[in-house]
Amino acid sequence: MLRTLATAVAVLYVAIVATPASAVTSEEKMETCKVGAESQQLQGAKRNAFIKKCMAGGNYEPAARKNAKAAPKPQ
């Protein structure tokens, strides 16, 4: 019984500690996405698409930035 309780407490502790930044509220994420859209001076449909992708999942990164990271740097 005591071993089961200790195991349950350990699992609960790991679950709480291992939870990434899910404590961020959707309002905070929306504000971050809006700042990103404003910094890129997006308007209209492009702004809406950016915010939608930003809110959808992980960290949104434009294709141009992804391609720049993947391209080898000249020496």
N, C-alpha and C positions, 0 to 999 in steps of 0.2 A: 504494500500500500504506500509506504513512504517512498519507495523507489519510483513508483508510478507518478506520485505527486512531484518528485524532484525532476523527473523526465519532462513532465508537462510544463513545469516552470521554466526549464531550460529551453524547451521548444518555443514557448511564448516569448522568452527573452530574445532568442535569435530572430524570431519573426518580427519583433518590434525594432530591433537594432538594424536588421538587414533591409528594412523598408527604405527605399531611396527617397528622393525629394517628393514623395507623394503627398507630403503635408502642404505643398503649395496649392493654394486654392485656385479655382478656375478664374476668379476675378483678378488675382495676381498675375496669372499667366496671360490673361487678356491684355492687361496693362503692358506687360513685356512685349507681347506681339504688336500692340499699337505703337510702342516706341520704335520697334524694329521697322515697321511700315513707314513711320514718319522719318526715320533717319535715312531711309532709301527714297524718300519723297514720292511714295506710291500713292496713286489716286484711282478712284473708280473701281473697275473690275480687277485690276492688278492688285490693288490694296486688299480687296475682299478675298481674292485667291490666296494672297500671302497670309492673311490672318487665319483663313480656314485651314491652311496647311500647318501653320504654326500651332494652332489649337488642337489639331487632330492627333498628333502623336508626340514622338520625341522632339528633339531640337531640330527645327527646320533649318536646312542649309541650302541656299540657292545652288543650282547646278554649276554655275560659273565658279563658285568657290570650291565645290567638290572637285571640279576638273583642274583647278589651279593647284590643289593639294596633290592630286595624282600625277600631274606633269612633273618630270624631272627638272631640277633647277640647273641652268647652264653654269659651268664653272669657269 
